Structures are given as C-alpha cells and as structure tokens.
Amino acid sequence: MLTPVQAWEVLKSAEPLCSAAAIARAVERIAADITRTHAADNPLVLCVMSGAVVFSGQLLPRLKFPLDFDYLHVTRYGNATSGGGIEWKVFPEAGIAGRVVLVVDDILDEGHTMVEIRKRVLAAGAQRFCCAVFADKDLGKPKPIAADFVGVRVPNRYVFGFGMDVKGAWRNLPEIYALKNGEG
C-alpha cells in the first residue's frame, strides 16, 4: 500500500492515457454492443472485484435488458504490480447453471485470471461464458483468451485509474494513467 504522499508522487509522474470523456464514450459503446448481443439472454452479470466495480457501476445502468447481477473475487496481484498465483476469495456457486454468464472486469492483462474464471464458470454449469473488459493490454503476443467486448486498448505498461489500482491507490480516478516506463 502506498502512503498518501507516495500516491500523489506516483500520480504526478504518471502519463495520462485515457481521458474521462474517452472512457464515457467507450462505456456507452460497450453497453450498446452488449445490449445488441445479449438483450434476449437474461444473463447473469458477474463483476470481478475489486477492479471492475467502477466499470460495472457505469455499465449496468446502460444495459437495456433484464439481467441478474452478482460478483466474484479472484486476484493474481493483491497489492503487487506483477501477477502471482490465482487466489479465489468469493465465487457465487448458486445461479450459474444453465445461464449465459457475462463476466465484467477492469483489464485483460495476460489473460490467466480470465481463463481461470471461464473454467470455473463453465464448471458451475453455465450455458455460455462471455466477458467484457474495459481495457485490453497490448502485450504484442497472443493471449490464452480474448474478451468479447473491449472498451479501450492500452500499451504494455502498468496502468491505473478507472477501477485499476497502483499498490492499492487511485482506483477512484476517472481517467487512466500509466506509470513511467521502468516503474512498477
């Protein structure tokens, strides 16, 4: 965790990548795409905590169809800036069987966490799995999974804001920033 002074220093040295206005346009576009695709499905929408809470909070009111909502909590990062092993904190065992499940997450980084989420959702009996991520990181190499809906593409740098944190700080920013190259 960063102290408040450290958090301000990180923000001061960070590079802005995506403005609040661009984020709003991306959320509108994703919502329209999801509505077109899933309006007849009565999906179960699962928010991946904690990163996707901001994205989910802005996305859900724009989905123009009935749905059920729940959350799951899995992490590979904790407060670190690089991924480790998968840690399941919460998984909604009830209500998945026979459903179209739309998982909403903040970022598709290497894809390992989303692959594990897909496995667990399908093992719980979902009829179909799909996912929406606000940011898709361009790693310059294939990932083991692709998102069905993507808000923005970001460079292969450590990004934060709009739900994504840097060592516990700045999930609350309405924009997306990147750490200076070499930080993180």
C-alpha atoms as an extended CHARMM CRD file, in Angstrom:
* protein
*
       184  EXT
         1         1  MET       CA              0.0000000000        0.0000000000        0.0000000000  PROA      1               0.0000000000
         2         2  LEU       CA              1.1330000000        3.4890000000       -0.7790000000  PROA      2               0.0000000000
         3         3  THR       CA              1.0350000000        6.3100000000        1.7120000000  PROA      3               0.0000000000
         4         4  PRO       CA             -0.9400000000        9.3650000000        0.5530000000  PROA      4               0.0000000000
         5         5  VAL       CA              2.3170000000       11.2120000000       -0.1640000000  PROA      5               0.0000000000
         6         6  GLN       CA              3.6100000000        8.2930000000       -2.2490000000  PROA      6               0.0000000000
         7         7  ALA       CA              0.2820000000        8.0430000000       -4.1030000000  PROA      7               0.0000000000
         8         8  TRP       CA              0.4440000000       11.7190000000       -5.0740000000  PROA      8               0.0000000000
         9         9  GLU       CA              4.0410000000       11.2950000000       -6.2620000000  PROA      9               0.0000000000
        10        10  VAL       CA              3.0130000000        8.3360000000       -8.4370000000  PROA      10              0.0000000000
        11        11  LEU       CA              0.1800000000       10.3440000000       -9.9950000000  PROA      11              0.0000000000
        12        12  LYS       CA              2.3720000000       13.4060000000      -10.5930000000  PROA      12              0.0000000000
        13        13  SER       CA              4.9090000000       11.3320000000      -12.5150000000  PROA      13              0.0000000000
        14        14  ALA       CA              2.3720000000        9.2140000000      -14.4350000000  PROA      14              0.0000000000
        15        15  GLU       CA              1.4110000000        9.6350000000      -18.0780000000  PROA      15              0.0000000000
        16        16  PRO       CA             -2.2890000000       10.2000000000      -18.8780000000  PROA      16              0.0000000000
        17        17  LEU       CA             -3.5330000000        7.5800000000      -21.3610000000  PROA      17              0.0000000000
        18        18  CYS       CA             -7.3130000000        7.8420000000      -21.4880000000  PROA      18              0.0000000000
        19        19  SER       CA             -9.4580000000       10.8490000000      -20.5720000000  PROA      19              0.0000000000
        20        20  ALA       CA            -12.7190000000       10.6880000000      -18.6460000000  PROA      20              0.0000000000
        21        21  ALA       CA            -14.5690000000       11.7260000000      -21.8260000000  PROA      21              0.0000000000
        22        22  ALA       CA            -12.9800000000        8.8780000000      -23.8240000000  PROA      22              0.0000000000
        23        23  ILE       CA            -13.8640000000        6.4590000000      -21.0350000000  PROA      23              0.0000000000
        24        24  ALA       CA            -17.5020000000        7.6020000000      -21.0790000000  PROA      24              0.0000000000
        25        25  ARG       CA            -17.6860000000        7.0840000000      -24.8610000000  PROA      25              0.0000000000
        26        26  ALA       CA            -16.1540000000        3.6090000000      -24.5330000000  PROA      26              0.0000000000
        27        27  VAL       CA            -18.6230000000        2.5970000000      -21.8010000000  PROA      27              0.0000000000
        28        28  GLU       CA            -21.5420000000        3.7770000000      -23.9850000000  PROA      28              0.0000000000
        29        29  ARG       CA            -20.2290000000        1.7770000000      -26.9600000000  PROA      29              0.0000000000
        30        30  ILE       CA            -19.6930000000       -1.3950000000      -24.9180000000  PROA      30              0.0000000000
        31        31  ALA       CA            -23.1670000000       -1.0810000000      -23.3690000000  PROA      31              0.0000000000
        32        32  ALA       CA            -24.7450000000       -0.7590000000      -26.8170000000  PROA      32              0.0000000000
        33        33  ASP       CA            -22.7810000000       -3.7810000000      -28.0840000000  PROA      33              0.0000000000
        34        34  ILE       CA            -23.7180000000       -5.9020000000      -25.0600000000  PROA      34              0.0000000000
        35        35  THR       CA            -27.3650000000       -4.8450000000      -25.3430000000  PROA      35              0.0000000000
        36        36  ARG       CA            -27.4310000000       -5.8230000000      -29.0290000000  PROA      36              0.0000000000
        37        37  THR       CA            -25.8370000000       -9.1850000000      -28.2870000000  PROA      37              0.0000000000
        38        38  HSD       CA            -27.4660000000      -10.2100000000      -25.0000000000  PROA      38              0.0000000000
        39        39  ALA       CA            -30.8430000000       -8.4580000000      -24.7570000000  PROA      39              0.0000000000
        40        40  ALA       CA            -32.7310000000      -11.7590000000      -25.1200000000  PROA      40              0.0000000000
        41        41  ASP       CA            -30.4240000000      -13.8270000000      -22.8670000000  PROA      41              0.0000000000
        42        42  ASN       CA            -31.3860000000      -12.6600000000      -19.3430000000  PROA      42              0.0000000000
        43        43  PRO       CA            -27.6980000000      -13.0640000000      -18.4540000000  PROA      43              0.0000000000
        44        44  LEU       CA            -26.0730000000      -13.3200000000      -15.0870000000  PROA      44              0.0000000000
        45        45  VAL       CA            -23.5530000000      -10.4690000000      -14.9600000000  PROA      45              0.0000000000
        46        46  LEU       CA            -20.6010000000      -11.0900000000      -12.6440000000  PROA      46              0.0000000000
        47        47  CYS       CA            -18.3920000000       -8.1880000000      -11.5970000000  PROA      47              0.0000000000
        48        48  VAL       CA            -14.7940000000       -9.1350000000      -10.8390000000  PROA      48              0.0000000000
        49        49  MET       CA            -13.9080000000       -7.4200000000       -7.5860000000  PROA      49              0.0000000000
        50        50  SER       CA            -12.3340000000       -5.0700000000       -6.8290000000  PROA      50              0.0000000000
        51        51  GLY       CA            -11.0630000000       -3.6590000000      -10.1130000000  PROA      51              0.0000000000
        52        52  ALA       CA            -14.2790000000       -3.8870000000      -12.1390000000  PROA      52              0.0000000000
        53        53  VAL       CA            -16.5130000000       -2.1480000000       -9.6090000000  PROA      53              0.0000000000
        54        54  VAL       CA            -16.1270000000        1.2840000000      -11.2640000000  PROA      54              0.0000000000
        55        55  PHE       CA            -16.6610000000       -0.0940000000      -14.7860000000  PROA      55              0.0000000000
        56        56  SER       CA            -19.6200000000       -2.2350000000      -13.6650000000  PROA      56              0.0000000000
        57        57  GLY       CA            -21.1860000000        0.7120000000      -11.8570000000  PROA      57              0.0000000000
        58        58  GLN       CA            -21.1500000000        2.7600000000      -15.0480000000  PROA      58              0.0000000000
        59        59  LEU       CA            -22.0060000000       -0.1050000000      -17.4070000000  PROA      59              0.0000000000
        60        60  LEU       CA            -25.0120000000       -1.6750000000      -15.6720000000  PROA      60              0.0000000000
        61        61  PRO       CA            -27.3670000000        1.3450000000      -15.8680000000  PROA      61              0.0000000000
        62        62  ARG       CA            -26.7460000000        1.4660000000      -19.6360000000  PROA      62              0.0000000000
        63        63  LEU       CA            -27.7010000000       -2.1660000000      -20.3100000000  PROA      63              0.0000000000
        64        64  LYS       CA            -31.2320000000       -2.0420000000      -21.7100000000  PROA      64              0.0000000000
        65        65  PHE       CA            -32.4960000000       -5.5110000000      -20.7700000000  PROA      65              0.0000000000
        66        66  PRO       CA            -33.2780000000       -7.5970000000      -17.6840000000  PROA      66              0.0000000000
        67        67  LEU       CA            -30.3250000000       -9.2920000000      -16.0200000000  PROA      67              0.0000000000
        68        68  ASP       CA            -29.1940000000      -10.7640000000      -12.7400000000  PROA      68              0.0000000000
        69        69  PHE       CA            -26.1180000000       -9.3960000000      -11.0150000000  PROA      69              0.0000000000
        70        70  ASP       CA            -23.5710000000      -10.8630000000       -8.6370000000  PROA      70              0.0000000000
        71        71  TYR       CA            -19.8270000000      -10.7030000000       -8.1240000000  PROA      71              0.0000000000
        72        72  LEU       CA            -16.7690000000      -12.8580000000       -7.7760000000  PROA      72              0.0000000000
        73        73  HSD       CA            -13.4690000000      -12.0220000000       -6.1930000000  PROA      73              0.0000000000
        74        74  VAL       CA            -10.2730000000      -13.5130000000       -7.5250000000  PROA      74              0.0000000000
        75        75  THR       CA             -6.8270000000      -11.9990000000       -7.6940000000  PROA      75              0.0000000000
        76        76  ARG       CA             -3.3680000000      -12.6390000000       -9.0630000000  PROA      76              0.0000000000
        77        77  TYR       CA             -1.9180000000       -9.3140000000       -7.9460000000  PROA      77              0.0000000000
        78        78  GLY       CA             -3.0250000000       -8.3960000000       -4.4380000000  PROA      78              0.0000000000
        79        79  ASN       CA             -1.1810000000       -5.1160000000       -3.8700000000  PROA      79              0.0000000000
        80        80  ALA       CA              1.7250000000       -6.1190000000       -6.1180000000  PROA      80              0.0000000000
        81        81  THR       CA              2.3490000000       -4.8090000000       -9.6230000000  PROA      81              0.0000000000
        82        82  SER       CA              3.0090000000       -8.2290000000      -11.1570000000  PROA      82              0.0000000000
        83        83  GLY       CA              0.8190000000      -11.3180000000      -11.1260000000  PROA      83              0.0000000000
        84        84  GLY       CA              1.2740000000      -14.3660000000       -8.9620000000  PROA      84              0.0000000000
        85        85  GLY       CA             -0.8930000000      -17.4170000000       -8.3140000000  PROA      85              0.0000000000
        86        86  ILE       CA             -4.6930000000      -17.3480000000       -8.5500000000  PROA      86              0.0000000000
        87        87  GLU       CA             -6.3950000000      -16.6570000000       -5.2240000000  PROA      87              0.0000000000
        88        88  TRP       CA            -10.1840000000      -17.2230000000       -5.0660000000  PROA      88              0.0000000000
        89        89  LYS       CA            -11.8690000000      -15.1190000000       -2.4040000000  PROA      89              0.0000000000
        90        90  VAL       CA            -15.5640000000      -15.3300000000       -3.4280000000  PROA      90              0.0000000000
        91        91  PHE       CA            -17.3770000000      -17.3550000000       -6.0930000000  PROA      91              0.0000000000
        92        92  PRO       CA            -21.1870000000      -17.3820000000       -6.4670000000  PROA      92              0.0000000000
        93        93  GLU       CA            -21.9410000000      -21.1010000000       -6.6160000000  PROA      93              0.0000000000
        94        94  ALA       CA            -25.7230000000      -20.6160000000       -6.9910000000  PROA      94              0.0000000000
        95        95  GLY       CA            -27.4860000000      -19.1860000000      -10.0170000000  PROA      95              0.0000000000
        96        96  ILE       CA            -24.9110000000      -20.0590000000      -12.6980000000  PROA      96              0.0000000000
        97        97  ALA       CA            -26.2040000000      -23.4070000000      -14.0140000000  PROA      97              0.0000000000
        98        98  GLY       CA            -27.9560000000      -23.0640000000      -17.3630000000  PROA      98              0.0000000000
        99        99  ARG       CA            -27.2720000000      -19.3310000000      -17.6290000000  PROA      99              0.0000000000
       100       100  VAL       CA            -25.4680000000      -17.0880000000      -20.0640000000  PROA      100             0.0000000000
       101       101  VAL       CA            -22.8000000000      -15.5300000000      -17.8360000000  PROA      101             0.0000000000
       102       102  LEU       CA            -21.2000000000      -12.1910000000      -18.6920000000  PROA      102             0.0000000000
       103       103  VAL       CA            -18.0820000000      -11.5070000000      -16.6250000000  PROA      103             0.0000000000
       104       104  VAL       CA            -17.1200000000       -7.8310000000      -16.3370000000  PROA      104             0.0000000000
       105       105  ASP       CA            -13.5170000000       -6.9890000000      -15.4800000000  PROA      105             0.0000000000
       106       106  ASP       CA            -11.3050000000       -3.9170000000      -15.4880000000  PROA      106             0.0000000000
       107       107  ILE       CA             -8.4180000000       -5.1730000000      -17.6410000000  PROA      107             0.0000000000
       108       108  LEU       CA             -7.3550000000       -8.1560000000      -19.6830000000  PROA      108             0.0000000000
       109       109  ASP       CA             -3.6530000000       -8.2690000000      -18.9700000000  PROA      109             0.0000000000
       110       110  GLU       CA             -2.0130000000      -11.6360000000      -19.6630000000  PROA      110             0.0000000000
       111       111  GLY       CA             -5.4050000000      -13.3940000000      -19.5960000000  PROA      111             0.0000000000
       112       112  HSD       CA             -4.5760000000      -16.0390000000      -16.9840000000  PROA      112             0.0000000000
       113       113  THR       CA             -7.1500000000      -14.8270000000      -14.4510000000  PROA      113             0.0000000000
       114       114  MET       CA             -9.9360000000      -14.6880000000      -17.0410000000  PROA      114             0.0000000000
       115       115  VAL       CA             -9.0770000000      -18.2070000000      -18.2390000000  PROA      115             0.0000000000
       116       116  GLU       CA             -9.4720000000      -19.4630000000      -14.6640000000  PROA      116             0.0000000000
       117       117  ILE       CA            -12.7480000000      -17.5530000000      -14.2670000000  PROA      117             0.0000000000
       118       118  ARG       CA            -14.0750000000      -19.0730000000      -17.5150000000  PROA      118             0.0000000000
       119       119  LYS       CA            -13.1160000000      -22.5910000000      -16.3550000000  PROA      119             0.0000000000
       120       120  ARG       CA            -14.8460000000      -22.1310000000      -13.0290000000  PROA      120             0.0000000000
       121       121  VAL       CA            -17.9970000000      -20.5490000000      -14.5350000000  PROA      121             0.0000000000
       122       122  LEU       CA            -18.3420000000      -23.3370000000      -17.1230000000  PROA      122             0.0000000000
       123       123  ALA       CA            -17.6500000000      -25.9970000000      -14.4810000000  PROA      123             0.0000000000
       124       124  ALA       CA            -20.5140000000      -24.4940000000      -12.4550000000  PROA      124             0.0000000000
       125       125  GLY       CA            -22.8330000000      -25.2930000000      -15.3800000000  PROA      125             0.0000000000
       126       126  ALA       CA            -23.0820000000      -22.0380000000      -17.3120000000  PROA      126             0.0000000000
       127       127  GLN       CA            -24.7440000000      -22.3980000000      -20.7030000000  PROA      127             0.0000000000
       128       128  ARG       CA            -22.3090000000      -19.8830000000      -22.1730000000  PROA      128             0.0000000000
       129       129  PHE       CA            -19.4610000000      -17.6790000000      -20.9500000000  PROA      129             0.0000000000
       130       130  CYS       CA            -18.5710000000      -14.2540000000      -22.3130000000  PROA      130             0.0000000000
       131       131  CYS       CA            -16.5780000000      -11.3730000000      -20.9250000000  PROA      131             0.0000000000
       132       132  ALA       CA            -16.3320000000       -7.6080000000      -21.1460000000  PROA      132             0.0000000000
       133       133  VAL       CA            -13.1890000000       -5.7810000000      -20.1130000000  PROA      133             0.0000000000
       134       134  PHE       CA            -12.7160000000       -2.0650000000      -20.0010000000  PROA      134             0.0000000000
       135       135  ALA       CA             -9.0530000000       -2.2110000000      -21.0070000000  PROA      135             0.0000000000
       136       136  ASP       CA             -7.1860000000       -4.7560000000      -23.0810000000  PROA      136             0.0000000000
       137       137  LYS       CA             -3.4160000000       -4.5630000000      -22.6750000000  PROA      137             0.0000000000
       138       138  ASP       CA             -1.4100000000       -4.8900000000      -25.8980000000  PROA      138             0.0000000000
       139       139  LEU       CA              1.2870000000       -7.3930000000      -24.9610000000  PROA      139             0.0000000000
       140       140  GLY       CA              2.4940000000       -7.8790000000      -28.5160000000  PROA      140             0.0000000000
       141       141  LYS       CA              1.8390000000      -11.6310000000      -28.2650000000  PROA      141             0.0000000000
       142       142  PRO       CA             -1.2210000000      -13.9050000000      -28.2250000000  PROA      142             0.0000000000
       143       143  LYS       CA             -3.2190000000      -14.3360000000      -25.0270000000  PROA      143             0.0000000000
       144       144  PRO       CA             -4.9550000000      -17.5280000000      -23.9000000000  PROA      144             0.0000000000
       145       145  ILE       CA             -8.3500000000      -15.7740000000      -24.0530000000  PROA      145             0.0000000000
       146       146  ALA       CA             -9.8630000000      -12.8010000000      -25.8540000000  PROA      146             0.0000000000
       147       147  ALA       CA            -12.5670000000      -10.5360000000      -24.4610000000  PROA      147             0.0000000000
       148       148  ASP       CA            -15.9100000000      -10.4340000000      -26.2550000000  PROA      148             0.0000000000
       149       149  PHE       CA            -16.2930000000       -6.7160000000      -25.5010000000  PROA      149             0.0000000000
       150       150  VAL       CA            -13.4010000000       -4.2520000000      -25.0830000000  PROA      150             0.0000000000
       151       151  GLY       CA            -13.5300000000       -0.5870000000      -24.1140000000  PROA      151             0.0000000000
       152       152  VAL       CA            -10.0070000000        0.6110000000      -24.8820000000  PROA      152             0.0000000000
       153       153  ARG       CA             -6.6460000000       -0.8640000000      -25.7610000000  PROA      153             0.0000000000
       154       154  VAL       CA             -3.7150000000        0.1830000000      -23.6210000000  PROA      154             0.0000000000
       155       155  PRO       CA              0.0410000000       -0.2260000000      -24.1220000000  PROA      155             0.0000000000
       156       156  ASN       CA              2.0550000000       -2.8710000000      -22.3240000000  PROA      156             0.0000000000
       157       157  ARG       CA              2.6970000000       -0.7050000000      -19.2810000000  PROA      157             0.0000000000
       158       158  TYR       CA              1.3890000000       -0.6720000000      -15.7340000000  PROA      158             0.0000000000
       159       159  VAL       CA             -1.9010000000        1.2600000000      -15.8970000000  PROA      159             0.0000000000
       160       160  PHE       CA             -4.1650000000        2.5640000000      -13.1620000000  PROA      160             0.0000000000
       161       161  GLY       CA             -7.3380000000        4.5760000000      -12.6560000000  PROA      161             0.0000000000
       162       162  PHE       CA            -10.9870000000        3.8170000000      -13.5170000000  PROA      162             0.0000000000
       163       163  GLY       CA            -11.0200000000        0.9010000000      -11.0680000000  PROA      163             0.0000000000
       164       164  MET       CA             -7.4460000000       -0.2470000000      -11.6010000000  PROA      164             0.0000000000
       165       165  ASP       CA             -5.0420000000        0.4220000000       -8.7510000000  PROA      165             0.0000000000
       166       166  VAL       CA             -1.3640000000        1.0020000000       -8.2730000000  PROA      166             0.0000000000
       167       167  LYS       CA             -0.3290000000       -0.6510000000       -4.9920000000  PROA      167             0.0000000000
       168       168  GLY       CA             -3.8190000000       -0.0740000000       -3.5920000000  PROA      168             0.0000000000
       169       169  ALA       CA             -4.1860000000        3.5650000000       -4.6740000000  PROA      169             0.0000000000
       170       170  TRP       CA             -6.0540000000        5.5020000000       -7.3650000000  PROA      170             0.0000000000
       171       171  ARG       CA             -8.9200000000        3.1350000000       -8.2900000000  PROA      171             0.0000000000
       172       172  ASN       CA            -11.1190000000        6.2210000000       -7.9430000000  PROA      172             0.0000000000
       173       173  LEU       CA             -9.5860000000        8.2180000000      -10.7990000000  PROA      173             0.0000000000
       174       174  PRO       CA            -11.9650000000        8.9820000000      -13.6950000000  PROA      174             0.0000000000
       175       175  GLU       CA             -9.0500000000        8.6810000000      -16.1610000000  PROA      175             0.0000000000
       176       176  ILE       CA             -6.4490000000        6.0100000000      -16.9170000000  PROA      176             0.0000000000
       177       177  TYR       CA             -2.7420000000        6.6770000000      -16.3750000000  PROA      177             0.0000000000
       178       178  ALA       CA              0.4350000000        4.6790000000      -16.9430000000  PROA      178             0.0000000000
       179       179  LEU       CA              3.4440000000        4.5300000000      -14.6770000000  PROA      179             0.0000000000
       180       180  LYS       CA              6.6300000000        5.8950000000      -16.1280000000  PROA      180             0.0000000000
       181       181  ASN       CA              8.4940000000        3.1950000000      -18.0630000000  PROA      181             0.0000000000
       182       182  GLY       CA             10.5410000000        1.1210000000      -15.6850000000  PROA      182             0.0000000000
       183       183  GLU       CA              8.2700000000        1.7820000000      -12.6780000000  PROA      183             0.0000000000
       184       184  GLY       CA              6.1260000000       -0.8790000000      -11.1230000000  PROA      184             0.0000000000
